[in-house]
Amino acid sequence: MWKKFKAFLLKIKTNSYVYISHEAQIKGRTYRLRLMQESDIKEVLAVERDVYFGEVPWTRSNFLLELRNPLKHLYLVITDNEKVIGFAGSRVRRENCHITNIAVASTHQNQGIGTYLLNEVKKYGKEMNAKELSLEVRMSNKNAQRLYRRFGFVSEKVLKGYYTEIKDDGLRMVYALKEEEHASN
Ligand SMILES: CC(C)(COP(=O)(O)OP(=O)(O)OC[C@H]1O[C@@H](n2cnc3c(N)ncnc32)[C@H](O)[C@@H]1OP(=O)(O)O)[C@@H](O)C(=O)NCCC(=O)NCCS
């Protein structure tokens, strides 16, 4: 209760989002959610290497730039026994909350963690008065597309040749936050 009140006061003072670290029960296991720190980047890159077969689509400097970005942003990690096993990043510009990156270590996939992370970003987007969540996904990444569709994202546009290095098209997907609020009213 005190934590929430403190966060509320801080929010008024700084006019920014205060993410409250917390434990989460996902499929009967306890994890911890917290803001990504620069000191987490090494472990975040290890998750990337794990899921992208040794590649790191985002380098250390990409993450550093994001964490230091003056635009409103939220970068989260999820830990299992203090080991980073997943992360999600997003930034807000005007009424758009863009999901820049999300990954869950292969040992922990298909257990609801990706969905949990998306929900945390969704709460953030709503709090920031965004009207939509958006993201780009590789056309060939059917697993991720399935997760997004299940979550409620819809395809908006095919981005021809979007991923130049891996020679793949991109798919822009969006999730309307306002519509959902109206629907639930
Ligand atoms: C895409 C990704 C983040 C999804 O993470 P995840 O933690 O496996 O996601 P979830 O577990 O929430 O959902 C995945 C599947 O598990 C199922 N699932 C969700 N909760 C579950 C639970 N409690 N028990 C069993 N299965 C569950 C979902 O129904 C979903 O099934 P589907 O594939 O038939 O839709 C992960 O696969 C990943 O890191 N991929 C590599 C990186 C990547 O592609 N990132 C996206 C870039 S755009």
The ligand as an SDF file (V2000), in Angstrom:
LIG
                    3D

 48 50  0  0  0  0  0  0  0  0999 V2000
    7.8170  -14.5490  -28.9680 C   0  0  0  0  0  0  0  0  0  0  0  0
    8.1830  -14.8950  -27.5260 C   0  0  0  0  0  0  0  0  0  0  0  0
    8.6240  -13.5930  -26.8240 C   0  0  0  0  0  0  0  0  0  0  0  0
    6.9750  -15.4810  -26.8120 C   0  0  0  0  0  0  0  0  0  0  0  0
    7.2950  -15.6790  -25.4510 O   0  0  0  0  0  0  0  0  0  0  0  0
    6.5990  -16.8400  -24.5850 P   0  0  0  0  0  0  0  0  0  0  0  0
    6.9510  -16.5960  -23.1800 O   0  0  0  0  0  0  0  0  0  0  0  0
    6.9160  -18.1630  -25.1530 O   0  0  0  0  0  0  0  0  0  0  0  0
    5.0600  -16.4790  -24.8280 O   0  0  0  0  0  0  0  0  0  0  0  0
    3.7950  -17.1330  -24.1170 P   0  0  0  0  0  0  0  0  0  0  0  0
    4.2280  -18.3270  -23.3240 O   0  0  0  0  0  0  0  0  0  0  0  0
    3.0570  -16.0740  -23.4270 O   0  0  0  0  0  0  0  0  0  0  0  0
    2.9340  -17.5750  -25.3560 O   0  0  0  0  0  0  0  0  0  0  0  0
    3.4610  -18.5300  -26.2670 C   0  0  0  0  0  0  0  0  0  0  0  0
    2.5790  -19.7340  -26.3380 C   0  0  0  0  0  0  0  0  0  0  0  0
    2.4890  -20.3400  -25.0730 O   0  0  0  0  0  0  0  0  0  0  0  0
    1.1160  -20.5500  -24.7490 C   0  0  0  0  0  0  0  0  0  0  0  0
    0.9460  -20.3130  -23.3300 N   0  0  0  0  0  0  0  0  0  0  0  0
    0.7490  -19.1340  -22.7350 C   0  0  0  0  0  0  0  0  0  0  0  0
    0.5670  -19.3190  -21.4300 N   0  0  0  0  0  0  0  0  0  0  0  0
    0.7050  -20.6280  -21.2170 C   0  0  0  0  0  0  0  0  0  0  0  0
    0.6490  -21.4120  -20.0670 C   0  0  0  0  0  0  0  0  0  0  0  0
    0.3650  -20.8830  -18.8600 N   0  0  0  0  0  0  0  0  0  0  0  0
    0.8600  -22.7300  -20.1930 N   0  0  0  0  0  0  0  0  0  0  0  0
    1.1180  -23.2820  -21.3960 C   0  0  0  0  0  0  0  0  0  0  0  0
    1.1650  -22.5860  -22.5260 N   0  0  0  0  0  0  0  0  0  0  0  0
    0.9630  -21.2690  -22.4240 C   0  0  0  0  0  0  0  0  0  0  0  0
    0.3720  -19.5110  -25.5220 C   0  0  0  0  0  0  0  0  0  0  0  0
   -0.9490  -19.9210  -25.7650 O   0  0  0  0  0  0  0  0  0  0  0  0
    1.1710  -19.4300  -26.7460 C   0  0  0  0  0  0  0  0  0  0  0  0
    0.7630  -20.4930  -27.5970 O   0  0  0  0  0  0  0  0  0  0  0  0
    0.6400  -20.2840  -29.1370 P   0  0  0  0  0  0  0  0  0  0  0  0
    2.0620  -20.3390  -29.6340 O   0  0  0  0  0  0  0  0  0  0  0  0
   -0.1630  -21.4200  -29.5920 O   0  0  0  0  0  0  0  0  0  0  0  0
    0.0110  -18.9370  -29.3350 O   0  0  0  0  0  0  0  0  0  0  0  0
    9.3130  -15.9540  -27.4700 C   0  0  0  0  0  0  0  0  0  0  0  0
    8.9310  -17.0500  -28.2450 O   0  0  0  0  0  0  0  0  0  0  0  0
   10.6580  -15.4510  -27.9390 C   0  0  0  0  0  0  0  0  0  0  0  0
   11.4350  -14.9080  -27.1720 O   0  0  0  0  0  0  0  0  0  0  0  0
   10.9620  -15.6330  -29.2330 N   0  0  0  0  0  0  0  0  0  0  0  0
   12.2370  -15.2250  -29.7740 C   0  0  0  0  0  0  0  0  0  0  0  0
   12.3730  -13.7260  -29.8480 C   0  0  0  0  0  0  0  0  0  0  0  0
   11.2740  -13.1260  -30.6650 C   0  0  0  0  0  0  0  0  0  0  0  0
   10.8810  -13.6720  -31.6920 O   0  0  0  0  0  0  0  0  0  0  0  0
   10.7730  -11.9670  -30.2180 N   0  0  0  0  0  0  0  0  0  0  0  0
    9.7440  -11.2440  -30.9170 C   0  0  0  0  0  0  0  0  0  0  0  0
   10.3440  -10.2520  -31.8350 C   0  0  0  0  0  0  0  0  0  0  0  0
    9.1090   -9.3130  -32.6590 S   0  0  0  0  0  0  0  0  0  0  0  0
  1  2  1  0
  2  3  1  0
  2  4  1  0
  2 36  1  0
  4  5  1  0
  5  6  1  0
  6  7  2  0
  6  8  1  0
  6  9  1  0
  9 10  1  0
 10 11  2  0
 10 12  1  0
 10 13  1  0
 13 14  1  0
 14 15  1  0
 15 16  1  0
 15 30  1  0
 16 17  1  0
 17 18  1  0
 17 28  1  0
 18 19  1  0
 18 27  1  0
 19 20  2  0
 20 21  1  0
 21 22  1  0
 21 27  2  0
 22 23  1  0
 22 24  2  0
 24 25  1  0
 25 26  2  0
 26 27  1  0
 28 29  1  0
 28 30  1  0
 30 31  1  0
 31 32  1  0
 32 33  2  0
 32 34  1  0
 32 35  1  0
 36 37  1  0
 36 38  1  0
 38 39  2  0
 38 40  1  0
 40 41  1  0
 41 42  1  0
 42 43  1  0
 43 44  2  0
 43 45  1  0
 45 46  1  0
 46 47  1  0
 47 48  1  0
M  END
$$$$
